[in-house]
Amino acid sequence: MTLRHRKILVFAASSLATAGIWALLWPERAPQTPPAPLAPHSKRESFDLPSALQALAQASTPSEKAEAAEHLSRIPRDRIREALDTVPLVHGRDLTLAAKLLLIRWASFDGEAAMQWSWERFRTLGPWEEAYRQVGASWAWSDPKGFGRWLKAAACPENSTGTITVEAAQNSDIPLLDSYMLQRGARWLITEDPATAFSLPLDSRPYSTDGGPAKLLTRVDQIREALSGLGPLDDLESDRFTSRSGKRMVSMESLRFEARKHTAFRIFDRWQEIDPESFAASPYAGLLDRRNAATPPARTPFEEWKSTPLSGRAEATRRLLEGMEDDQRDGTLRVVIETWTGEDPSSVGEWLLSHPEENAGAVSTFARLRTASDPDGTLDWIARLPTAQRTASIVAAFDAWNQANPGTRPDLSSRSPEIQEAWRDLESLGEE
């Protein structure tokens, strides 16, 4: 094992790092032709599965965990399902280290099977999103084209959703991805399959100014592929969504157009940064010159929202979200809540209380963000929520509190029996 891989293993094993790190343990790409089938019970006698699992369970130091993890990662392919049926898969609400290792190993050669198994096993449990991270990152690393095809199918309207409800999960035989999971999957493909990555919803902050996903492109061939994923680009200077008075018309189609246009210009900027000479010879150089010469530059809808005084944020938020579909609305609202909470948490709380059902995901996000700075105020706010949103918000507050104050408990003596009981239940789950 190289020193580089050992350092990765030590870090991952000690911190339970997610698949973005663990995927590096499998640098081999998928072969162009299927490998020959393994002989029955191949290597079964030479690999001691019980000992490997016991060593991982008993490892206490980072180096011991790294050594045990490396050994388990050599498990023969035909014994992975057996191992998954043997080990504890969940601790509290998280996947165990053994489960993560086995899923990553499985996904490195058969991502679709590992993903389907994870969905069937975890779809109504918290670990589904975590299992998706482990399996998806490993699959995207070892077989980006295969993962890209699967992700594009999962992104179809009938297969993807703004949020995943327990009822929807129970009724679906195929894996469901919420908007955040879809964006994460697309990001895994940026450097290996840019065309697929940029054909999908990639950025929950489509109007941020930090360069976004385009910053991850490092070669001109990647940039050309990324642009191909956006479709025809001959309409980027179109004014079909501007009225005769010069006012922008807002519709779902116009919002998609603006997001695609913004992404395209980000890629142009990146191309010019990487290789100015080849960009100057491209058909897009004139577009960028005309955009840069525009005075003043047009502000995006999110920039318009951010420039609104705090007293007008509630109405500005309603206008910003109006007409958006679920996945785009969820991603935009997440950025809005994160920004607005840092400036005026009381107003955000009151706005969410007036729209709790249609903003269920944002309610939990706000509870998580506010707990870090004002746990008492957050619990007061949670007590005012409808019952349907209260449980998820208590979980979010509990997680945020434990992350900031591990091993302690806030003063719950004045809280309702419901909050006290939920907190105790969550503590018990973490001890199992």
N, C-alpha and C positions, 0 to 999 in steps of 0.2 A: 504494500500500500504506500502511495506517495505521501510525503509530508503534507502536501496541500490537502489531500483527501482526509488525512488524519485530523488536521485542524478543523475541517468542515464537520467531521463526525463528532469531535469533542464538543464543538459549539452546539451542534444540533441535539446531541444526546443530553447535554446539561441544561439546555434551555427549552427543550421540546419545540424546536424551530419548525416552522411549517414547510410545506413541500418545496417552496422556492429554493431552500437550502438542500433538503434531502434529495431532490431530483438530480443534483450533481453527482450522486453516487452511481448513477447509471449513464455514463457518457455515450454509450453505444446508441446509434440511430437504428430505426427499424430497417431490416434488410429489404431489398427490392423484391425478392422472392421469398415465399414462406419457408421457414426452416423445416427441416425434416422432423416428423413427429418423434417425440421421445419414446424410447423403449419402455415397456411397462416396468414400473418401479425403478426407473433409472436413478442411480445413486441413492436409492432409498436406504440401503444398509450403511452407507458411509456417512450419512448425516444424522446425528443424534438430536432429533427435534426436542424431546423433553429436556435434555441437558441445555440446549440453546435457549429455550424459553425460561428455564430456571435461572440460568446465568443472567439473563436480562432482568428478571424480576428481582434478583438479589443484588444487582449492581447498585452501588451507592455513590461512588465518586464519578466525576465526568469521564475520567480515563477508563474506568470499569464499564461504564455505560457505552462508551465508544467502542470498546473491544467487543462487548456482547452484541451491540447493534451490527457491527461489521460481520460477525459470525452468522447472525440470523439472516442477514441480507444475502447470504450464499445458499439459502434454502432452495432445494430443487423445485422447479416450477410445479411439478405434479403433487407437491405436498403443501402448497400454500393454503388451499381450502381446508385441508385437515388441520393445519395450524390455526386458522381463523375460527374453526369450530372448537378449538381447545383453549385458547387464551381468553382472559377477560378483555372485552372490547372497549368498555366504557368505564371511566372512573369519574364519578360525579356526573357532569354534563360534557366531559371531554373524552376524546379517544385516548386509549392507552398508547404508550410508546410502541409496544409490540404490534398493536393494530395498525398504527401508522406505518411502521416499517414493512409489514406484510402487504398492506394495500399498495404502497409505493413500488414494492418489488413486483407485485402482480401487474400493476398498470404499466410497468416498463416493457412488458411484452404482450399484454392483452388488455389495453385500457378500457375497451368497451365492456368486456365481461366484468372487470373490476368495478366499473361505474354502475352497471346494472345491479350487481350484487350489493353494492353500498346503498343504492336507492331502496332496494327491497328490504334491507336490514335496518336502515336508519331513517327512512323517509318521514316518519311521524315523531322522530326524536331530534333533539338538539344537534347531535353530531353529524347530521346529513351535510351541512355546509362545510364542516371541518373535513369530513371524508371526501367531499368534492375537491377541496383544496389539495389534499394529498394525492388523490388519484389523477385529477386533472393536470396538475403541474408535471407529474411524472410522465403521464401520457403525452402531453404537449412537448416535453423534452425529447422523448424517445421516438415519437411518431407524430410530428406536427401536422402532417397532411391528414392523417387519420383522425386526430383530435379535431382539426379544423372542420372536416366534413361532419363529424358528430355535433360540434357546437353550432354549425349553421342550421342543422336540422332542429336542434334544441331551441334555436332562436325564432323558429316559426311561431306566429301568433298563438296557435293552438297548443304549443308546447312550452311557452314561456309565460311568465306572469310577473306583475309588479311585486307582489308578495305571495308567499306560499302559505295557504291555510291548511290546517290539519285535514279538513274535509277534502280539499283538492288533492292533497298528497295520498289520502286513503283511496281515492277513486282513480288514480292514475297509475298505470302499469309502467309508464316510461318516466325517466327522471325529469323533474321540474326544476327550472332555474329562475330565481328572481333576478331583477335587473342588475343588482350588484354582482351576483355570481357570474352573470353573462359578461359583464364588463371585465371582471377579473380573468375569465377564460380568454377573452380576446387579447388582453395584455400579454398573456403567456405566449401568444403566437406572433407578437410584433416583429421579433428579429428573425424568426424561422419561416413564417408564412405571412408576410405583411399584407398580401392581397386579401386573404381571408380576414385577418385581424381588422383591417380598416373598412371592410364591408359590413362589420357588425358594430353595434353601439359600444364604443370603446371608452368613453370618458364621461364620468358622472358630473364633471365640471366642464361642459363643452365650451364655456366662454371664459375660462381662466386665462391668465396671460403668462403662464410659466413655460409655455412650449408644449405642454401636455405629452401625449404618447409619441408625437413626432420626434421628440428629443432622444428617444431610444433607437432611432434609425441612425446607423453609422456608415452606410455605404450607399452609393448612388443607385446600385441595382435594387437595394431594398426600397429606396424612395420611389423608384419607378413602379415597383410592384404595389406599394402602398397606394399610389395614385390610381392604379388600375382597379383597386378595390372600391374606389369611390364612384366608379361608373364614368360616363361621359362628362367632360369638364368644359364643354364649349358654352355653357350657360352661366358661368360664374359672374358675368357682368350684367346678367338679365335684370330688368327692372319690373318684371311682371307682377311682383308682389308690392309694388309701390303705386299708390293712387295718384291721380292727376294733381292733387294738392301737395304731393310729396310725402304723404304720411304712409308709414308701413302698414300693410294689411296683415293681420295675424290669423293664421289657420294652421292646422296640423301640417299641411303640405309646405307652407312657408317656413315653419319652424324647422322642419327636416332640411329644407333647402339651406337655411341660414347655418345650421350645424355642419352640413356637408361643406359649404363654402368656407366656413371658419377653419375646418380641419384641413382643407386643401391648401389654404394660405399658410397654415402652420407648416405643412410639409414643404411648400415652396421656400419658406424662410430657412428651414433646416437644410434643404438642398443647396441654397445659396451659401449657407454657412460652411457646409462640408466641401463643396467643389464649385466655387463661383464661376469658373470658366465654362464647365459643362452646363450649368444652369443658364448662363447668359446665352448659350446656343440653343436652349430649349424653347418650345413654343409658349412657355409660361412666364418668361422674363418680363414681357410687356405688361402682363396682368399685375405682377408684383410692383413694377415701377408705377403704374397708374394708381394702385392702392396706396403706395407710400406717398404719392404726390397729393392725394386727396386731403383737403383741409376744410374742416377738421375731420379726422377719421370717424366713421360711423360707429356709434356705441352699440354694443350687443344688448339684448334684453336684460341679461343679468347685470351688466354695467349700469344700465338705466335704473334697475332696482336698487343697486348698491348706492347710487347717488341720491336716492330719495331720502329726505329727512326722516329721522326715527319716528316722528309723529305720524308719518304717512306710510310706514312700512306695511301695515296690515292690508291696506287697500292695494298697495303696489304688489304685494305677494299674491293677492287674488288675481290681479291682472296678469302677472307673470305666468301663473299656473293655468290660466284659463285656456281650455282647448287642448291641453297636452294629454297624450295617451299615458296609460299607467306607468310603463317603464321609464319614459322620459320624465314624467311628473315626479316619480319617486326619487330619481337621481338629482333633479333640479332642487326639489324640496329639501333633500339631505344637505346640499350645499347652503341653501338659504338658512336652514335652522342652525347649522354650524356657525355661519357668519353672524347671524342676527343674535344668537345666544351670547356670543362674545361681547356684544354691544349693549343689549337691552334684554336680559333674561326674563324679567317680569312681564314685559309685553309679549314675548314669545309664548310664555306659559298661558297668558290670558287668551291669546289668539288660538292656541291649540285646544284650550278648553271649550272654545266656541265651535270647533270643528274636529272633535276627537275621532269620530268614526272614519271619516274620509282621509284622515292623516295618521292612521294607526302606527305606521312605521316611524313617522317623525316624532310621535309621542314618546316612543321608547328611546329614540336618539336624544331627545331633549332631556329625558330623565337621566340618561347616562352622562351627558355633558354637564348638567347642572349639579349632579351629586358631588363631583370633585370639589366644587367651590362652595356649595351651600346644601349640605345633606339635609339639614332640618327643613329648609324651605322646600326642597324637592319632595320630601315625604309629606309635607303639608299639601303640596300641589297634587301628589298622587292620590291622596285621600279624596280629592274633589273630582277625580275622573270617574266616568261610567265604569261599571264592573268589568265590562268586556275588555277595556284597555288597562285596567289597574294591574292585573297579574303580570303582564309583559313588562310594564314599567317598574314594578317592584324588582323583577329579575334584573333589569338593566341597572337599576340603582344599586342592587346588591353586588353585581359584578364590578361596577365602577368603584364602590366603597372598598371592596376587598383588594382591588388593584392598587388603590392609593393607601390603604391602611390594613395590610395583611395581618391576620391573626387578632383583629380587634372587632368590636361591635359598637355601632352608634347607640346613643341613649334612646331606647324604644319604650321607656316606661310610660310615656304619655300618648303612645300611638294606639290605634285601634287594635282590637284582638285579631282582626284579619291580617294587618301588616305584621304584627308580632309573630303570628303563627306561620305566615309565609316566609319570614326571615329565618325562623328556626328550621323550617323544612329545607330551605336552600342550604343552610349550614350543615344539616344532616346529610344531604346529598353529596356535599363536598368531602365528607368524612368517610363515605363508603368506599 
